C-alpha cells in the first residue's frame, strides 16, 4: 500500500470546509509523479500554480489551431570538420501578448496531464513541413531530429503516426531522425524493441537520447541496434574518482563506436567542454559552444555560412576507425 497525504493547516476559520478540503487536495495533487515525497502541506503558491496549470491546458487547443507553436533548431556539428550534420527541433510557444515562452514553462504541465503526445505530434509535423520545404529548395541533405517521449509509446500509434507524416509530406524517412529517450525502454522492453526495429526497417534513423541516465544502459545497447547515441555533458562531469569516471565514459563511447554508432555530446558550452568530449571520442556536438537553439530563418543563415556534412559518412568513418 502506497499512501500520499495532502494537508491543509487551518489558520483561517472564516473559510468554508469545502475550501479547506480543496486546498488539501491541491497539496495532494502536487505530489503527482513524485516518487520520493509522501506528504505535502498546502502553500499559497500551489494555488497559483494550479490556476496557471489549468489555464495552460485550456489554451493548448487554441494555440495549436492558431499555429502559436513553432520549432527552434539547434545544430549538431561534426566535431572534427565543423560541418553541420543535422539539427534538433525544440518547441517554442509564441504566445500573443508575451512573445516566445520557454518550454520549461509548459512542457512539464502537458507531460503531467497526458497532453504531451498531442504537442509532440505537432512538432513532428512542423519538422516534416520544413523538411519538405527544404527539399523543394534543393536542400535534400538536411535532416531534423525530433523527440519521442516515453508516453508517446502509449498515448498514440507511434508507427502509424510518424510513417503517416513522412508519406503525407513526401520526404525521406532518414531525414526525420527519431530521438527516443532511454527511459522509454524501462517498461515493456520487447514491445518497444520491436517497434524500433520496424521504424528502422521503414528507413528512420533512431537515436537513443539521454543515454547513460537510466539503469539499463548496457542492456539497451545490447538489444537496440540504434543508429546514434546522445549523451548529456553532465555524464562527463567530474566525480569523486575522475580517473574511474573517465574510463567508464570513454569505454561506453568506444563500445558504441565499435557497434557502428556515432555519439553526440549534448550541452557543450565552452572550449573546455569541447576538448573533453573530443578526447572521450565523440563524433558530434550540440550546444551553445557552436550555437543556441534558433528560429528557422536564423538556422538557414547559420548553415548557409558552413559546409553541410553527411551522417552516413560519419557512420562509415566510425566503422573504419574501429577496424
C-alpha positions in Angstrom: 0.0 0.0 0.0 1.4 3.4 -1.0 -0.1 6.4 0.7 0.1 10.1 -0.2 -1.1 12.9 2.1 -2.2 16.4 1.1 -2.6 18.6 4.2 -4.0 22.0 4.9 -3.3 23.5 8.3 -6.3 25.5 9.3 -5.3 29.1 10.1 -8.4 30.9 8.9 -11.6 29.7 10.4 -13.7 32.1 8.2 -13.2 30.0 5.0 -15.6 27.1 4.3 -14.8 23.5 4.9 -15.1 22.9 1.2 -12.3 25.4 0.6 -10.2 23.8 3.2 -10.7 20.4 1.5 -9.9 21.9 -1.9 -6.6 23.3 -0.5 -5.6 19.9 0.9 -6.4 18.3 -2.4 -4.3 20.9 -4.2 -1.4 19.9 -1.9 -2.1 16.2 -2.7 -2.1 16.9 -6.4 1.4 18.5 -6.1 2.8 15.0 -5.3 1.6 13.6 -8.6 4.5 11.9 -10.3 6.9 12.4 -7.4 8.2 9.0 -6.2 10.2 10.5 -3.3 7.7 12.6 -1.3 4.7 11.2 0.5 3.4 14.3 2.3 2.7 17.9 1.1 1.4 20.9 3.0 -0.7 23.4 1.2 1.0 26.7 0.3 -0.5 29.7 -1.4 1.9 29.3 -4.3 0.4 25.9 -5.0 -3.0 27.5 -5.7 -1.3 29.9 -8.2 0.4 27.0 -9.9 -2.8 25.1 -10.1 -4.6 28.1 -11.7 -1.6 28.5 -14.2 -1.7 24.8 -15.0 -5.5 24.9 -15.7 -5.2 28.0 -17.9 -2.3 26.5 -19.8 -4.2 23.3 -20.5 -7.2 25.2 -21.6 -5.1 27.2 -24.1 -3.5 24.2 -25.8 -6.1 23.5 -28.5 -6.5 27.2 -29.3 -2.7 27.6 -29.6 -2.5 24.6 -31.9 -5.3 25.9 -34.0 -3.7 29.3 -34.3 -0.2 28.0 -35.1 1.3 29.6 -32.0 3.8 26.9 -31.5 7.0 26.9 -33.6 10.2 24.9 -33.8 13.6 26.2 -33.0 16.6 24.3 -34.4 19.9 23.6 -32.6 22.7 22.4 -35.0 24.6 19.2 -34.5 28.2 19.7 -35.6 30.9 17.3 -36.8 33.5 17.6 -34.0 36.4 17.1 -36.5 35.3 19.1 -39.6 33.0 21.7 -38.1 30.3 20.8 -40.7 26.6 20.9 -39.8 25.2 17.3 -39.8 21.7 17.8 -38.6 19.6 19.8 -36.1 17.3 19.0 -33.2 13.8 20.5 -33.3 12.8 22.2 -30.0 9.4 23.5 -29.3 8.7 27.2 -28.5 5.3 28.9 -27.8 4.9 32.3 -29.5 2.2 33.4 -27.2 0.1 36.5 -28.2 1.0 39.4 -25.9 4.0 37.6 -24.4 6.2 36.5 -27.2 8.4 33.4 -27.0 7.7 31.2 -24.0 10.3 28.7 -22.8 9.2 25.0 -23.0 10.2 24.7 -19.3 7.0 26.7 -18.5 4.5 24.5 -20.3 6.1 21.1 -21.3 6.0 19.7 -17.7 2.3 20.6 -17.5 1.5 18.8 -20.7 3.6 15.8 -19.6 1.9 15.6 -16.2 -1.6 15.7 -17.7 -1.1 13.4 -20.6 -1.3 16.1 -23.3 2.4 15.8 -24.4 1.6 13.3 -27.2 -0.6 15.9 -29.0 2.2 18.5 -28.7 4.9 16.1 -29.8 2.9 15.1 -32.9 2.5 18.8 -33.8 6.3 19.3 -33.5 6.9 16.3 -35.8 4.5 17.7 -38.3 6.3 21.1 -38.2 9.6 19.4 -38.8 8.2 17.4 -41.8 6.7 20.5 -43.2 10.1 22.3 -43.0 12.0 19.3 -44.5 9.6 19.3 -47.4 10.2 23.0 -48.0 14.0 22.4 -47.9 13.7 19.6 -50.4 11.7 21.7 -52.8 14.5 24.3 -52.5 17.2 21.7 -53.3 18.4 21.0 -49.8 17.8 17.3 -49.7 20.8 16.8 -47.5 19.3 18.5 -44.4 17.7 16.5 -41.6 16.0 17.2 -38.3 15.8 15.2 -35.1 12.5 15.1 -33.2 12.0 13.9 -29.6 9.9 10.8 -28.9 8.8 10.8 -25.2 8.2 7.6 -23.3 4.4 8.5 -23.1 4.2 8.7 -26.9 4.6 4.9 -27.0 1.3 4.5 -25.0 -0.8 7.5 -26.0 -0.7 7.0 -29.8 0.0 4.5 -32.5 3.6 5.8 -32.9 4.5 3.8 -36.0 1.4 4.9 -37.8 1.8 8.5 -36.8 5.4 9.0 -38.0 5.1 6.9 -41.1 1.9 8.7 -42.0 3.6 12.1 -41.7 6.6 11.3 -44.0 4.2 9.9 -46.5 1.9 12.9 -46.3 4.8 15.3 -46.8 6.6 13.0 -49.3 10.0 13.2 -47.5 12.7 10.6 -46.9 12.3 8.8 -43.6 16.0 9.2 -42.9 15.7 13.0 -42.9 13.4 12.8 -39.8 15.6 11.4 -37.1 13.8 10.0 -34.1 15.3 10.7 -30.7 13.9 8.2 -28.2 14.7 8.7 -24.6 16.3 5.8 -22.9 13.6 5.7 -20.2 11.1 4.6 -22.9 12.6 1.2 -22.7 12.1 0.6 -19.0 8.7 -0.9 -19.4 7.5 -3.5 -21.9 11.0 -3.7 -23.4 10.3 -6.4 -26.0 7.4 -4.4 -27.5 9.5 -1.2 -27.7 12.4 -3.1 -29.3 10.1 -4.5 -31.9 8.7 -1.1 -32.7 12.2 0.4 -33.0 13.2 -2.3 -35.4 10.1 -1.7 -37.5 10.9 2.0 -37.7 14.4 1.3 -38.8 13.3 -1.0 -41.5 11.0 1.7 -42.7 14.0 4.0 -43.1 14.1 6.1 -39.9 17.4 7.0 -38.2 17.0 6.0 -34.5 18.9 7.9 -31.8 18.8 7.0 -28.1 18.6 10.2 -26.1 19.9 10.8 -22.6 22.0 7.6 -22.9 23.5 6.6 -19.6 20.9 8.4 -17.5 18.9 5.3 -16.8 19.6 1.9 -15.2 19.7 -0.4 -18.2 22.1 1.4 -20.5 24.4 -1.5 -21.4 21.4 -3.9 -21.8 19.8 -1.4 -24.1 23.0 -1.0 -26.1 23.0 -4.8 -26.5 19.3 -5.1 -27.5 18.7 -1.9 -29.5 20.5 -1.5 -32.8 20.2 2.2 -32.7 22.0 4.4 -35.3 23.2 7.0 -32.8 23.6 7.7 -29.1 23.3 11.1 -27.4 25.0 11.7 -24.1 24.4 14.8 -21.9 27.5 16.7 -20.9 26.6 16.1 -17.2 27.7 12.5 -17.8 31.2 13.8 -18.4 31.4 16.0 -15.3 34.0 15.5 -12.6 33.2 13.0 -9.8 34.9 11.8 -6.6 37.0 9.5 -8.7 37.8 11.3 -12.0 40.0 8.6 -13.4 37.4 5.9 -12.8 34.6 8.1 -14.3 36.7 8.9 -17.4 37.4 5.2 -18.1 33.7 4.4 -17.8 32.7 7.1 -20.2 35.4 6.5 -22.8 34.7 2.8 -22.7 31.0 3.3 -23.3 31.7 5.6 -26.2 34.2 3.2 -27.7 31.7 0.4 -27.3 29.1 2.4 -29.2 31.6 3.2 -31.9 32.6 -0.4 -32.3 28.9 -1.1 -32.9 28.8 1.5 -35.6 27.0 4.2 -33.7 28.3 7.8 -33.6 28.0 9.6 -30.3 26.5 13.1 -29.9 27.6 15.1 -26.9 24.8 17.5 -25.8 25.2 20.6 -23.7 28.7 21.6 -24.9 29.1 25.2 -24.0 32.9 26.0 -23.6 36.2 25.2 -25.1 37.0 23.0 -22.1 33.7 21.1 -22.7 34.7 20.7 -26.4 38.1 19.3 -25.6 36.7 17.0 -23.0 34.1 15.3 -25.3 36.6 15.3 -28.2 39.2 13.4 -26.1 36.4 11.0 -25.0 35.8 10.0 -28.6 32.5 11.7 -29.5 31.8 12.4 -33.2 29.2 15.1 -32.9 28.5 18.0 -30.5 25.4 20.1 -29.8 25.3 23.1 -27.5 26.0 26.8 -27.0 29.6 26.4 -27.9 28.6 26.4 -31.5 25.0 27.7 -31.5 21.9 28.1 -29.3 18.5 26.9 -30.5 17.4 29.4 -33.2 14.5 30.2 -35.4 14.3 28.5 -38.8 15.4 31.7 -40.6 18.4 32.1 -38.3 19.3 28.4 -38.8 19.2 28.8 -42.6 21.6 31.7 -42.2 23.8 29.7 -39.9 24.1 26.7 -42.3 24.5 29.0 -45.3 27.9 30.0 -43.9 29.1 26.5 -43.2 29.7 23.2 -45.0 26.9 20.6 -44.6 28.1 17.1 -43.8 26.6 13.7 -44.3 25.5 11.3 -41.5 26.3 8.2 -43.5 29.9 9.5 -43.9 30.2 9.9 -40.1 29.0 6.3 -39.5 31.3 5.0 -42.2 34.2 6.9 -40.6 33.4 5.4 -37.2 33.3 1.9 -38.6 36.6 2.3 -40.5 38.3 3.7 -37.4 37.3 0.7 -35.4 38.6 -1.8 -38.0 
